[in-house]
Amino acid sequence: MSKRIAVYGSTGSIGTQTLDVIRENPDLFSAEVITAFNNADLLIEQALEFKPNIVIIGNEDHYDKVNSSLSSHNIKVFAGEKALIEIAASDAYDILLAAIVGYAGLSSTLAAIQSSKTIALANKETLVVAGDLVTDLIIKHKSSLIPVDSEHSAIFQCLVGEHQNKIEKIILTASGGPFLGKKPNYLINVKKDHALQHPNWTMGAKITIDSASLMNKGLEMIEAKWLFGLENDQIEVLVHPQSIIHSMVQFEDGSMKAQMGLPDMKLPIQYAMGFPNRIKNNFKRLEFKNYPSLTFEAPDTKTFRNLALAKDAMFKGGNMSCILNAANEIVVDAFLRNKISFLEMSDIIEQSMEKISFIEKPNLQDYIDTNEETRKYASTLIKN
């Protein structure tokens, strides 16, 4: 039977690629719900092509435009965060593809978990911000979480059929981004146009900047801890510039499994939506003759301090990862608006981690308050 997909964040990089997979597999998937926050024009265009049952525009100012454009097409149109949460908790779909970027994706994902839904998770911040709370809710409500991030999808694939075997460690690979090998005297002058030129992957602006600063890998470490029930010291990061090995698992007997392929996000998206079955496709295939050398090196955490800060937050626990994430979202936005330099992002994140009150065992309201307080504080450190 065809699976009904709710694509939360359908106009972003992951969302549009998810719709590509649905378009290529109309007998297997349908776009039952699509959502966007501001990009009303693309949301309307997607709705006219895919004919979903429900469309949600997050920014209520765009409701009239979206509703009037779709009124003659038997498509229900809603607006606002309340609608996102209510539909996430409903029976309107089979799989939630959670691709809303950042903290904004947390509330709808929590609603889906509490309704025992299957979630294809592309929003790593859900587990970064409140990993302990989220994992407890998944167990309580018997929800299913399938990772979409290429690195976590790789680990997930390596672990299929290995449930009885103990993990010694996992290795998350990083491309190193556009500034691999650069030192602070170079990075002090880089602008957003340089940082947005990722060598291997096509992603949204926020994730691309996170990749350039290695924050993305730090967030992935925290996410992996909760996804796979790991101890902090079981997670390692290696820089692998070719982006062919997407991540690896080493078991207690010393053997290692790796998932490999060309860098294409449609593959982990399709895997998550089709799980446990693999789906035939026409994606470009990896040919080893084109990659005669695969290289690896340790990340430079003295230059790319965000990875070290994320690791510190992971080891500290409590609400520290929430502080890290909130500050990072503020500084990435400021960097993209040319308000701060590339290196200042780490300075502000570090100051926020030192300033905001640490809570060892936070509840949901603590996470909400921490996120708000951190955003306000980090914003005061940015030049007007």
C-alpha positions as CSV (number, residue, x, y, z in Angstrom):
1,M,0.0,0.0,0.0
2,S,1.1,3.6,-0.7
3,K,2.5,5.4,2.4
4,R,1.0,8.8,3.1
5,I,3.9,11.2,3.8
6,A,3.6,14.5,5.8
7,V,6.5,16.6,4.6
8,Y,7.1,19.2,7.4
9,G,9.3,21.8,5.8
10,S,8.5,20.9,2.2
11,T,10.1,24.0,0.6
12,G,13.5,23.5,2.2
13,S,16.4,21.5,0.8
14,I,15.4,18.2,2.4
15,G,11.7,18.8,1.8
16,T,12.1,19.5,-1.9
17,Q,14.3,16.3,-2.3
18,T,11.6,14.3,-0.4
19,L,9.1,15.5,-2.9
20,D,11.5,14.4,-5.7
21,V,11.5,10.9,-4.2
22,I,7.7,10.9,-4.0
23,R,7.4,12.1,-7.6
24,E,9.7,9.3,-8.7
25,N,7.7,6.6,-6.7
26,P,4.0,7.5,-7.1
27,D,2.9,3.9,-6.4
28,L,4.7,3.8,-3.1
29,F,4.3,7.3,-1.6
30,S,1.9,10.3,-1.7
31,A,2.5,13.7,-0.3
32,E,-0.5,13.9,2.0
33,V,0.5,17.0,4.1
34,I,3.0,19.7,3.1
35,T,4.1,22.6,5.1
36,A,6.3,25.8,4.9
37,F,6.8,28.8,7.1
38,N,7.3,31.7,4.7
39,N,7.8,30.4,1.2
40,A,4.1,30.6,0.1
41,D,4.8,30.7,-3.6
42,L,6.7,27.5,-3.7
43,L,4.3,25.8,-1.2
44,I,1.4,26.7,-3.6
45,E,3.4,25.4,-6.6
46,Q,4.0,22.1,-4.7
47,A,0.4,21.8,-3.7
48,L,-0.8,22.2,-7.3
49,E,1.5,19.5,-8.4
50,F,1.1,16.9,-5.6
51,K,-2.5,17.6,-4.6
52,P,-2.0,16.9,-0.9
53,N,-5.0,16.7,1.4
54,I,-3.6,19.3,3.8
55,V,-1.4,22.3,3.3
56,I,-0.1,24.4,6.3
57,I,1.6,27.8,6.1
58,G,3.4,28.6,9.3
59,N,3.3,32.3,8.9
60,E,-0.3,33.3,9.3
61,D,0.2,36.5,7.3
62,H,0.4,34.3,4.2
63,Y,-2.8,32.3,4.9
64,D,-5.1,34.3,2.6
65,K,-2.7,34.0,-0.3
66,V,-2.3,30.3,0.0
67,N,-5.9,29.6,0.7
68,S,-7.2,31.6,-2.2
69,S,-4.7,30.0,-4.6
70,L,-5.8,26.5,-3.6
71,S,-9.5,27.0,-2.8
72,S,-10.7,25.4,-6.0
73,H,-8.6,22.3,-5.6
74,N,-10.2,20.5,-2.7
75,I,-7.1,21.1,-0.5
76,K,-7.5,22.0,3.1
77,V,-5.4,25.0,4.1
78,F,-4.3,25.8,7.7
79,A,-1.9,28.3,9.2
80,G,0.2,28.7,12.4
81,E,2.1,26.6,14.8
82,K,-1.1,25.3,16.4
83,A,-2.1,23.7,13.1
84,L,1.3,22.2,12.7
85,I,1.1,20.5,16.1
86,E,-2.6,19.4,15.6
87,I,-1.9,17.8,12.2
88,A,1.3,16.1,13.5
89,A,-0.8,14.5,16.2
90,S,-3.6,13.4,13.8
91,D,-4.2,10.3,11.6
92,A,-3.9,12.3,8.4
93,Y,-0.6,10.6,7.4
94,D,1.5,7.5,7.9
95,I,5.1,8.9,8.1
96,L,6.2,12.4,9.3
97,L,9.2,13.6,7.4
98,A,10.5,16.1,10.0
99,A,12.5,18.6,8.0
100,I,11.7,21.9,9.7
101,V,15.1,23.4,10.4
102,G,16.2,24.2,13.9
103,Y,14.4,24.5,17.3
104,A,11.2,25.3,15.4
105,G,10.7,21.7,14.5
106,L,10.6,20.4,18.0
107,S,7.0,21.0,19.0
108,S,5.4,19.2,16.0
109,T,7.9,16.3,16.3
110,L,7.0,15.9,19.9
111,A,3.3,15.9,19.0
112,A,3.9,13.1,16.5
113,I,5.9,11.1,19.0
114,Q,3.1,11.3,21.6
115,S,0.7,10.1,18.9
116,S,2.9,7.0,18.3
117,K,3.7,8.0,14.8
118,T,6.6,6.9,12.6
119,I,9.0,9.8,12.1
120,A,11.7,10.1,9.5
121,L,13.9,12.6,11.3
122,A,15.9,15.2,9.4
123,N,15.6,17.7,12.2
124,K,18.7,16.9,14.4
125,E,17.9,19.8,16.8
126,T,14.9,17.8,18.2
127,L,17.4,15.4,19.8
128,V,20.1,18.0,20.4
129,V,17.8,20.2,22.4
130,A,15.9,17.6,24.4
131,G,17.3,14.2,23.7
132,D,16.6,12.7,27.1
133,L,13.0,13.8,27.0
134,V,12.4,12.8,23.4
135,T,13.9,9.3,23.8
136,D,11.8,8.7,27.0
137,L,8.6,9.7,25.0
138,I,9.5,7.4,22.1
139,I,9.7,4.5,24.5
140,K,6.6,5.5,26.3
141,H,4.4,6.0,23.2
142,K,6.0,3.3,21.1
143,S,6.9,5.7,18.4
144,S,9.4,4.9,15.7
145,L,12.3,7.2,14.7
146,I,14.3,6.6,11.5
147,P,17.2,9.0,10.9
148,V,17.4,10.9,7.6
149,D,20.8,12.7,8.1
150,S,23.2,10.9,5.9
151,E,25.6,10.1,8.8
152,H,22.9,8.7,11.1
153,S,21.2,6.9,8.3
154,A,24.6,5.2,7.6
155,I,24.9,4.1,11.3
156,F,21.3,2.9,11.3
157,Q,21.9,0.9,8.1
158,C,25.1,-0.6,9.6
159,L,23.2,-1.7,12.7
160,V,20.4,-3.5,10.8
161,G,20.7,-7.2,11.9
162,E,23.2,-6.4,14.6
163,H,20.8,-5.8,17.6
164,Q,22.5,-8.6,19.6
165,N,26.0,-7.3,19.0
166,K,27.6,-4.6,21.2
167,I,28.9,-1.4,19.7
168,E,32.4,-0.4,20.7
169,K,32.2,3.0,19.0
170,I,30.8,4.8,16.0
171,I,32.7,7.1,13.7
172,L,30.9,10.0,12.1
173,T,32.6,11.3,9.0
174,A,32.8,15.0,8.1
175,S,33.7,16.5,4.7
176,G,35.5,19.3,6.5
177,G,33.5,21.9,4.6
178,P,34.9,24.6,2.3
179,F,37.5,25.7,4.9
180,L,39.3,22.4,5.4
181,G,42.9,23.0,6.4
182,K,42.4,26.7,6.9
183,K,43.7,28.5,10.0
184,P,42.2,31.5,12.0
185,N,44.2,34.1,10.2
186,Y,42.3,33.0,7.0
187,L,38.9,32.5,8.6
188,I,38.9,36.0,10.2
189,N,38.0,37.5,6.8
190,V,35.7,35.0,5.3
191,K,32.2,36.0,4.3
192,K,28.9,34.1,3.9
193,D,29.4,33.6,0.2
194,H,32.6,31.7,0.9
195,A,31.0,29.6,3.7
196,L,28.0,28.7,1.5
197,Q,30.2,27.0,-1.1
198,H,30.1,23.4,0.2
199,P,32.4,21.1,-1.8
200,N,30.2,18.0,-1.8
201,W,26.6,18.6,-0.6
202,T,23.8,20.8,-1.6
203,M,22.0,22.0,1.5
204,G,20.1,24.9,3.0
205,A,22.0,28.0,4.2
206,K,21.8,27.2,7.9
207,I,23.1,23.6,7.6
208,T,25.8,24.7,5.1
209,I,27.2,27.3,7.6
210,D,27.0,24.7,10.4
211,S,29.0,22.4,8.1
212,A,31.6,25.1,7.4
213,S,32.1,25.7,11.2
214,L,31.9,22.0,12.1
215,M,29.0,22.7,14.4
216,N,26.9,20.4,12.2
217,K,29.2,17.5,13.2
218,G,29.0,18.5,16.8
219,L,25.2,18.5,16.7
220,E,25.3,15.1,15.0
221,M,27.4,13.7,17.8
222,I,24.8,14.7,20.3
223,E,22.0,13.4,18.1
224,A,23.8,10.1,17.7
225,K,24.2,9.7,21.4
226,W,20.4,9.7,21.9
227,L,19.5,7.9,18.6
228,F,21.7,4.9,19.3
229,G,21.9,4.9,23.1
230,L,25.6,5.5,23.3
231,E,28.0,6.8,25.9
232,N,29.8,10.0,25.2
233,D,33.2,8.4,24.7
234,Q,31.8,5.9,22.1
235,I,31.4,8.7,19.5
236,E,34.3,9.8,17.3
237,V,34.5,12.3,14.4
238,L,36.9,11.9,11.4
239,V,37.3,14.3,8.5
240,H,36.8,12.4,5.2
241,P,36.9,15.0,2.4
242,Q,35.6,12.7,-0.3
243,S,32.2,12.1,1.5
244,I,32.0,8.6,0.2
245,I,31.9,6.8,3.5
246,H,29.0,8.3,5.3
247,S,29.8,6.8,8.7
248,M,31.0,3.6,10.4
249,V,30.3,1.3,13.3
250,Q,33.0,-0.7,15.1
251,F,31.8,-3.7,17.1
252,E,33.4,-5.1,20.2
253,D,35.2,-7.8,18.2
254,G,37.0,-5.0,16.3
255,S,35.3,-5.5,13.0
256,M,33.9,-2.4,11.3
257,K,31.0,-1.8,9.0
258,A,30.6,1.3,6.8
259,Q,27.8,2.6,4.6
260,M,29.1,4.1,1.4
261,G,27.8,6.0,-1.6
262,L,27.9,9.2,-3.5
263,P,26.8,12.3,-1.6
264,D,23.1,12.5,-2.4
265,M,20.5,13.2,0.3
266,K,17.7,11.5,-1.7
267,L,19.2,8.1,-0.9
268,P,18.8,8.4,3.0
269,I,15.5,10.1,2.5
270,Q,14.2,7.2,0.3
271,Y,15.7,4.6,2.7
272,A,13.9,6.2,5.7
273,M,10.5,6.4,3.9
274,G,10.8,2.8,2.4
275,F,12.2,1.1,5.5
276,P,12.6,-1.8,5.9
277,N,12.7,-2.2,2.2
278,R,15.2,-0.8,-0.2
279,I,13.7,0.8,-3.3
280,K,15.1,0.6,-6.8
281,N,16.2,4.0,-8.2
282,N,18.1,5.6,-11.0
283,F,20.5,7.6,-8.7
284,K,24.1,7.9,-9.9
285,R,26.2,4.9,-8.7
286,L,29.5,5.0,-6.9
287,E,32.4,3.8,-9.0
288,F,35.6,3.2,-7.0
289,K,37.8,3.8,-10.1
290,N,36.7,7.5,-9.8
291,Y,37.8,7.5,-6.1
292,P,41.2,5.8,-6.0
293,S,42.1,7.4,-2.7
294,L,39.8,7.8,0.4
295,T,41.5,9.9,3.1
296,F,40.9,10.5,6.7
297,E,42.2,13.0,9.3
298,A,41.4,14.2,12.8
299,P,39.3,17.4,12.9
300,D,41.1,20.7,13.9
301,T,39.1,21.6,17.0
302,K,41.5,24.5,17.9
303,T,40.6,26.3,14.7
304,F,37.0,25.0,14.4
305,R,36.0,25.5,18.0
306,N,32.3,24.8,17.5
307,L,33.0,21.0,17.4
308,A,34.8,21.2,20.7
309,L,32.0,23.3,22.3
310,A,29.4,20.8,21.1
311,K,31.5,18.0,22.6
312,D,31.7,19.9,25.9
313,A,27.9,20.4,25.9
314,M,27.4,16.6,25.2
315,F,29.6,15.6,28.2
316,K,28.0,18.3,30.5
317,G,24.5,17.1,29.7
318,G,21.4,18.7,31.2
319,N,20.3,21.8,29.3
320,M,23.7,22.6,27.9
321,S,23.1,21.3,24.4
322,C,19.9,23.4,24.4
323,I,22.0,26.4,25.2
324,L,24.5,25.5,22.5
325,N,21.8,25.0,19.9
326,A,19.9,28.2,20.7
327,A,23.1,30.3,20.6
328,N,24.2,28.7,17.4
329,E,20.9,29.5,15.6
330,I,21.2,33.1,16.6
331,V,24.9,33.5,15.5
332,V,24.4,31.7,12.2
333,D,21.5,34.0,11.3
334,A,23.7,37.0,12.3
335,F,26.6,35.7,10.2
336,L,24.3,35.3,7.2
337,R,23.2,38.9,7.7
338,N,26.8,40.1,7.8
339,K,26.4,41.2,11.4
340,I,29.3,39.1,12.9
341,S,32.4,37.4,11.6
342,F,32.9,33.7,11.1
343,L,35.1,33.3,14.2
344,E,32.8,35.5,16.3
345,M,30.2,32.8,16.1
346,S,32.2,30.5,18.4
347,D,32.9,33.4,20.8
348,I,29.2,34.1,21.3
349,I,28.3,30.5,21.7
350,E,31.0,30.0,24.3
351,Q,29.9,33.1,26.2
352,S,26.3,31.9,26.2
353,M,27.3,28.5,27.5
354,E,29.1,30.2,30.4
355,K,26.3,32.7,31.1
356,I,23.0,30.8,30.9
357,S,22.1,28.9,34.1
358,F,22.8,25.2,33.9
359,I,20.0,22.7,34.8
360,E,21.1,19.2,35.4
361,K,17.7,17.5,34.9
362,P,15.5,19.8,32.9
363,N,11.9,19.3,32.0
364,L,10.1,20.5,28.9
365,Q,9.4,23.9,30.3
366,D,13.0,24.2,31.3
367,Y,14.1,23.6,27.8
368,I,11.6,26.1,26.5
369,D,12.8,28.7,29.0
370,T,16.5,27.9,28.3
371,N,16.0,28.3,24.6
372,E,14.3,31.7,25.0
373,E,16.8,33.0,27.5
374,T,19.8,32.0,25.4
375,R,18.4,33.5,22.3
376,K,17.9,36.8,24.1
377,Y,21.3,36.8,25.6
378,A,23.2,35.8,22.4
379,S,21.3,38.5,20.6
380,T,22.7,41.2,23.0
381,L,26.3,40.2,22.0
382,I,25.6,41.0,18.3
383,K,26.3,44.4,16.8
384,N,23.2,46.3,15.6
